Amino acid sequence: MASSMASVLLQSSSLCNSLTKTIYRGNYGFITRNRRYPFSLIPKALAFQNNGLCRSFRDVKGTRKSLVLGRGELLIRFYSSKGSPGMNDPEKDSGVGWPILRRWDVPWKWQTVFLTMFACAISFVLTGLVETAVVPYLGFKLEDLSLDDKAELLFVDQFIVTAVILGVVYGFTGIFKPLPDDIFCYKLKDPFNLQNGWLLWAGVGLVGATLAITLTGAIQALLNGENPQRETDALVRLLPLIGSSSISTACLVGITGVLAPVLEETVFRGFLMVSLTKWVPTPVAVLLSAAVFAIAHLTPGEFPQLFILGAALGLAYAQTHNLLTPITIHAFWNSGVIVLLTFLQVQGYDIRELIQGS
């Protein structure tokens, strides 16, 4: 045999005798009807019907892993890395050979997707309304605040919104724990791995997004005879804060480079895009989530650029299955604008004229 032997003990309740299965080391885990549980060990051509009593198992390293099993519901199949008569590699069966085309094993149904996205939208609106109503009662008068105070208030506002919406997402999906390892995955490990290194592919995605968006803008300008409409309103509102002080700049970078990317990527890529792969191929899920991402910004003139950015973020995430990849791209994209405008402001340029002129 090319690989060494190992064993996994499936532990059950007192009504189910412990079962020991001999397996071979390999690259895939075991398959249930609804999801795949990779744990780097493959039994060779084994299959059995679950009796509804086994609830957990331990791998050869002693790590405890839980399963959600129903009586007689799940058929657990084991695959060998080289296959066996009547059993093929599940990824080959699905026609998936490229990492970027892999789907996620999503445990929830469409109702959870709809309710979660609806709850996120409602939470965003209600949080803004509550904050607007509460601020005066806390003794703050916006017209009397210094620029640094306004920047700090914006940071607190974004932090609250991020915490509330992430709480909604994790609240709705938490009932399906334990989740597969690649859902809501934020792993710092192997940043430059050629296949799924999060930092490597963040760089690739950032360069690709920049080139694609630049080309899109050039095509729009060529077709329309003028520069495309840009999302100037938000930037114009931030202009008094940009470059006014180190505190204001730090708050703006924290908002655009940390809080907003973590929130938006977790919602649009980590939840929505992943959920869509339950019903459609990964490339289609990338495009659909990118469209929702662009529409959610409520800037019709910026839709083409935001859609391209969302697609680049989705493709990079699909390659690595690590949310740090799109978060890093999004962070550099957002905060890069603030840093550039701050630099131009310090150099004496009229950034208001630059933005409105563009």
C-alpha positions as CSV (number, residue, x, y, z in Angstrom):
1,M,0.0,0.0,0.0
2,A,1.3,3.5,-0.9
3,S,0.0,5.1,2.3
4,S,0.1,4.1,5.9
5,M,-2.8,2.9,7.9
6,A,-4.7,4.9,10.5
7,S,-8.0,4.5,12.3
8,V,-10.9,6.7,13.3
9,L,-13.2,5.8,16.2
10,L,-16.8,6.8,15.7
11,Q,-18.2,7.5,19.2
12,S,-21.9,7.1,19.8
13,S,-24.5,7.1,22.5
14,S,-24.9,4.2,24.9
15,L,-27.4,2.7,22.5
16,C,-24.9,2.5,19.8
17,N,-21.7,0.4,20.0
18,S,-18.5,2.1,19.1
19,L,-17.3,1.4,15.6
20,T,-13.7,1.4,14.5
21,K,-13.0,1.9,10.8
22,T,-9.6,1.4,9.2
23,I,-8.7,4.1,6.7
24,Y,-5.9,5.4,4.5
25,R,-4.3,8.8,4.6
26,G,-5.3,11.1,1.7
27,N,-6.6,14.5,0.6
28,Y,-10.3,14.3,1.2
29,G,-12.6,13.7,4.1
30,F,-15.8,11.8,4.3
31,I,-19.1,12.7,2.5
32,T,-22.6,12.8,3.9
33,R,-25.7,13.4,1.8
34,N,-25.6,17.2,2.5
35,R,-22.0,18.2,3.1
36,R,-18.4,17.1,3.0
37,Y,-16.2,17.0,6.2
38,P,-12.6,17.2,5.2
39,F,-10.2,16.0,7.9
40,S,-7.2,14.9,5.8
41,L,-8.0,11.1,6.2
42,I,-9.6,8.9,3.6
43,P,-10.9,5.4,4.2
44,K,-10.6,3.2,1.1
45,A,-14.0,2.3,-0.5
46,L,-16.0,2.1,2.7
47,A,-19.7,3.0,3.0
48,F,-22.3,2.5,5.7
49,Q,-25.7,3.7,6.7
50,N,-25.9,5.8,9.8
51,N,-28.3,4.5,12.4
52,G,-29.1,8.0,13.8
53,L,-27.2,7.4,17.1
54,C,-23.6,8.4,16.4
55,R,-23.0,12.0,17.2
56,S,-19.2,12.6,17.1
57,F,-15.9,11.1,16.2
58,R,-12.2,11.6,16.9
59,D,-9.6,11.7,14.2
60,V,-6.2,10.0,14.7
61,K,-4.8,13.1,16.4
62,G,-7.5,12.9,19.0
63,T,-9.4,16.0,17.8
64,R,-13.1,15.8,18.5
65,K,-15.3,16.7,15.6
66,S,-19.1,16.8,15.8
67,L,-21.8,15.8,13.2
68,V,-25.4,16.6,12.9
69,L,-27.0,13.3,12.1
70,G,-30.6,12.2,11.8
71,R,-31.9,8.7,12.4
72,G,-31.4,6.7,9.2
73,E,-31.0,10.0,7.3
74,L,-27.4,10.4,6.3
75,L,-25.4,8.0,4.1
76,I,-21.8,8.4,5.0
77,R,-19.4,7.4,2.2
78,F,-15.7,7.2,2.2
79,Y,-13.6,7.7,-0.9
80,S,-10.0,6.7,-1.6
81,S,-7.7,9.2,-3.3
82,K,-7.4,6.9,-6.3
83,G,-11.0,5.9,-6.4
84,S,-12.4,2.4,-6.4
85,P,-15.0,0.3,-8.3
86,G,-18.3,2.2,-8.2
87,M,-16.9,5.1,-6.3
88,N,-15.2,8.2,-7.7
89,D,-13.7,11.3,-6.3
90,P,-16.6,13.6,-5.4
91,E,-14.9,16.6,-6.9
92,K,-14.4,14.8,-10.2
93,D,-18.1,13.7,-10.2
94,S,-19.1,17.3,-9.9
95,G,-16.9,18.3,-12.8
96,V,-14.8,20.6,-10.5
97,G,-11.1,20.5,-11.3
98,W,-10.1,24.1,-10.7
99,P,-10.0,25.4,-7.1
100,I,-11.8,28.6,-8.1
101,L,-14.9,26.5,-9.2
102,R,-15.3,24.7,-5.9
103,R,-18.6,25.1,-4.1
104,W,-19.1,25.4,-0.4
105,D,-21.1,22.8,1.6
106,V,-23.9,25.1,2.7
107,P,-26.0,23.6,5.6
108,W,-28.9,26.2,5.5
109,K,-31.8,26.6,3.1
110,W,-33.1,29.6,1.1
111,Q,-35.3,30.7,3.9
112,T,-32.2,31.4,6.1
113,V,-30.6,33.3,3.2
114,F,-33.7,35.5,2.7
115,L,-34.3,36.2,6.3
116,T,-30.6,37.0,7.1
117,M,-30.2,39.4,4.2
118,F,-33.6,41.1,5.1
119,A,-32.6,41.3,8.7
120,C,-29.2,42.9,7.7
121,A,-31.0,45.6,5.7
122,I,-33.5,46.3,8.5
123,S,-30.7,46.4,11.1
124,F,-28.7,48.8,9.0
125,V,-31.7,51.2,8.7
126,L,-32.8,50.9,12.3
127,T,-29.3,51.4,13.6
128,G,-28.9,54.6,11.7
129,L,-32.3,55.9,12.9
130,V,-31.6,55.0,16.5
131,E,-28.2,56.7,16.4
132,T,-29.6,59.8,14.9
133,A,-32.2,60.0,17.6
134,V,-29.8,59.2,20.5
135,V,-26.9,61.5,19.7
136,P,-28.8,64.7,20.7
137,Y,-29.7,63.2,24.0
138,L,-26.1,62.4,24.7
139,G,-25.3,66.1,24.6
140,F,-23.7,66.2,21.2
141,K,-24.4,69.1,18.9
142,L,-22.9,68.3,15.5
143,E,-22.5,71.9,14.5
144,D,-20.3,72.5,17.6
145,L,-18.1,69.4,17.2
146,S,-14.5,69.7,16.0
147,L,-13.3,67.9,12.9
148,D,-11.6,65.3,15.1
149,D,-14.7,64.8,17.1
150,K,-16.8,64.3,14.0
151,A,-14.2,61.7,12.7
152,E,-14.4,59.8,16.0
153,L,-18.2,59.9,15.9
154,L,-18.2,58.4,12.4
155,F,-15.8,55.7,13.6
156,V,-18.1,54.8,16.5
157,D,-21.1,54.8,14.2
158,Q,-19.4,52.4,11.7
159,F,-18.3,50.2,14.6
160,I,-21.8,49.9,15.9
161,V,-23.3,49.2,12.5
162,T,-20.6,46.5,11.9
163,A,-21.2,44.9,15.2
164,V,-25.0,44.8,14.8
165,I,-25.0,43.4,11.3
166,L,-22.3,40.8,12.0
167,G,-24.3,39.8,15.0
168,V,-27.3,39.2,12.8
169,V,-25.4,37.1,10.3
170,Y,-23.7,35.0,13.0
171,G,-26.9,34.7,14.9
172,F,-28.9,33.3,12.0
173,T,-26.1,30.9,10.9
174,G,-25.0,29.9,14.4
175,I,-27.8,27.4,14.8
176,F,-26.1,25.3,12.1
177,K,-22.9,24.8,13.9
178,P,-20.6,23.1,13.5
179,L,-20.0,24.7,10.2
180,P,-17.6,23.4,7.5
181,D,-14.1,24.9,8.0
182,D,-14.2,27.1,4.9
183,I,-17.4,29.0,5.9
184,F,-16.6,32.3,7.7
185,C,-12.9,31.3,7.5
186,Y,-10.4,34.0,8.5
187,K,-7.0,32.1,8.5
188,L,-3.6,33.8,8.5
189,K,-1.9,30.6,7.6
190,D,0.1,30.2,4.4
191,P,-0.4,33.7,3.0
192,F,1.7,33.0,-0.1
193,N,0.6,29.5,-1.0
194,L,0.3,29.3,-4.8
195,Q,-3.1,27.6,-4.7
196,N,-4.9,29.4,-1.8
197,G,-2.5,31.9,-0.2
198,W,-4.8,34.7,0.9
199,L,-2.2,37.5,0.6
200,L,-0.9,36.3,-2.7
201,W,-4.4,36.2,-4.3
202,A,-5.3,39.4,-2.6
203,G,-2.5,41.0,-4.6
204,V,-3.6,39.3,-7.8
205,G,-7.2,40.4,-7.2
206,L,-6.3,44.0,-6.4
207,V,-4.2,44.3,-9.6
208,G,-6.9,42.6,-11.7
209,A,-9.7,44.8,-10.2
210,T,-7.7,48.0,-10.8
211,L,-7.0,47.1,-14.4
212,A,-10.6,46.0,-15.1
213,I,-12.2,49.1,-13.5
214,T,-9.8,51.4,-15.3
215,L,-10.7,49.7,-18.6
216,T,-14.4,49.9,-17.7
217,G,-14.1,53.6,-17.0
218,A,-12.3,54.2,-20.3
219,I,-14.9,52.3,-22.3
220,Q,-17.7,54.3,-20.5
221,A,-15.9,57.6,-21.3
222,L,-15.5,56.5,-24.9
223,L,-19.1,55.6,-25.3
224,N,-20.6,58.5,-23.4
225,G,-18.1,61.1,-24.7
226,E,-17.3,62.1,-21.1
227,N,-16.0,60.7,-17.9
228,P,-18.4,58.4,-16.1
229,Q,-20.3,59.6,-13.1
230,R,-18.5,58.8,-9.9
231,E,-19.6,58.4,-6.3
232,T,-18.6,61.9,-5.4
233,D,-21.2,62.7,-2.8
234,A,-19.7,60.5,-0.1
235,L,-16.2,61.8,-0.7
236,V,-17.4,65.4,-0.8
237,R,-19.0,64.9,2.6
238,L,-15.7,63.5,3.9
239,L,-13.5,66.2,2.4
240,P,-13.4,68.5,5.5
241,L,-12.0,65.5,7.5
242,I,-9.4,64.3,4.9
243,G,-6.0,65.5,5.9
244,S,-7.3,67.7,8.7
245,S,-5.3,65.9,11.4
246,S,-3.7,62.5,12.1
247,I,-6.7,61.6,14.3
248,S,-9.2,62.2,11.5
249,T,-7.1,60.3,9.0
250,A,-6.7,57.4,11.3
251,C,-10.5,57.3,12.0
252,L,-11.2,57.4,8.2
253,V,-8.7,54.7,7.5
254,G,-10.2,52.6,10.3
255,I,-13.6,53.0,8.8
256,T,-12.8,52.4,5.2
257,G,-9.9,50.1,5.6
258,V,-11.0,47.8,8.5
259,L,-14.6,48.1,9.6
260,A,-16.3,48.5,6.2
261,P,-14.3,45.7,4.4
262,V,-14.9,43.2,7.3
263,L,-18.6,44.0,7.3
264,E,-19.3,44.0,3.6
265,E,-17.1,41.0,2.7
266,T,-18.6,38.9,5.5
267,V,-22.1,39.7,4.3
268,F,-21.8,39.8,0.5
269,R,-19.0,37.2,0.0
270,G,-18.9,35.2,3.2
271,F,-22.6,34.7,3.5
272,L,-24.5,35.6,0.4
273,M,-22.1,34.3,-2.3
274,V,-21.4,31.2,-0.3
275,S,-25.1,30.5,0.2
276,L,-25.8,30.9,-3.5
277,T,-23.3,28.2,-4.4
278,K,-25.8,25.7,-2.9
279,W,-28.0,26.2,-6.0
280,V,-25.8,27.7,-8.7
281,P,-22.2,27.2,-9.9
282,T,-19.6,29.3,-8.2
283,P,-19.0,31.8,-11.1
284,V,-22.8,32.5,-11.2
285,A,-22.8,33.1,-7.5
286,V,-19.9,35.5,-7.9
287,L,-21.8,37.6,-10.4
288,L,-25.1,37.6,-8.5
289,S,-23.4,38.6,-5.2
290,A,-21.4,41.3,-7.1
291,A,-24.7,42.7,-8.5
292,V,-26.3,42.8,-5.1
293,F,-23.1,44.4,-3.7
294,A,-23.2,47.1,-6.3
295,I,-26.9,47.8,-5.9
296,A,-26.6,48.0,-2.1
297,H,-24.3,51.1,-2.5
298,L,-27.3,53.0,-3.9
299,T,-25.1,54.8,-6.5
300,P,-26.4,54.0,-9.9
301,G,-23.7,55.9,-11.7
302,E,-21.1,53.8,-10.0
303,F,-22.8,50.4,-10.7
304,P,-20.4,49.2,-13.5
305,Q,-17.3,49.9,-11.4
306,L,-18.8,48.5,-8.2
307,F,-20.0,45.4,-10.1
308,I,-16.5,44.8,-11.5
309,L,-15.0,45.3,-8.0
310,G,-17.5,42.9,-6.5
311,A,-16.7,40.3,-9.1
312,A,-13.0,40.6,-8.5
313,L,-13.6,40.2,-4.8
314,G,-15.8,37.1,-5.3
315,L,-13.3,35.4,-7.7
316,A,-10.4,36.0,-5.3
317,Y,-12.5,34.5,-2.4
318,A,-13.6,31.6,-4.5
319,Q,-9.9,30.8,-5.2
320,T,-8.9,30.7,-1.5
321,H,-12.1,30.1,0.5
322,N,-10.5,32.5,3.0
323,L,-12.3,35.8,3.7
324,L,-9.0,37.5,4.5
325,T,-8.5,37.6,0.7
326,P,-11.4,39.9,-0.3
327,I,-11.1,41.8,3.0
328,T,-7.5,42.7,2.1
329,I,-8.4,43.7,-1.4
330,H,-11.4,45.8,-0.2
331,A,-9.3,47.4,2.6
332,F,-6.5,48.5,0.2
333,W,-9.0,49.7,-2.3
334,N,-10.9,51.9,0.2
335,S,-8.2,53.2,2.4
336,G,-5.9,53.7,-0.6
337,V,-8.3,56.5,-1.8
338,I,-8.2,58.2,1.6
339,V,-4.4,58.0,1.9
340,L,-4.0,59.3,-1.7
341,L,-6.3,62.2,-1.1
342,T,-4.6,63.0,2.2
343,F,-1.3,63.1,0.5
344,L,-2.6,65.4,-2.3
345,Q,-4.2,67.7,0.4
346,V,-0.9,68.0,2.2
347,Q,0.9,68.8,-1.1
348,G,-1.4,71.7,-1.6
349,Y,-3.8,70.3,-4.2
350,D,-7.5,71.3,-4.2
351,I,-8.9,67.8,-3.8
352,R,-12.5,69.0,-4.0
353,E,-11.8,70.3,-7.5
354,L,-10.0,67.0,-8.3
355,I,-12.8,64.8,-7.2
356,Q,-15.6,66.9,-8.8
357,G,-13.6,67.3,-12.0
358,S,-13.1,63.6,-12.3
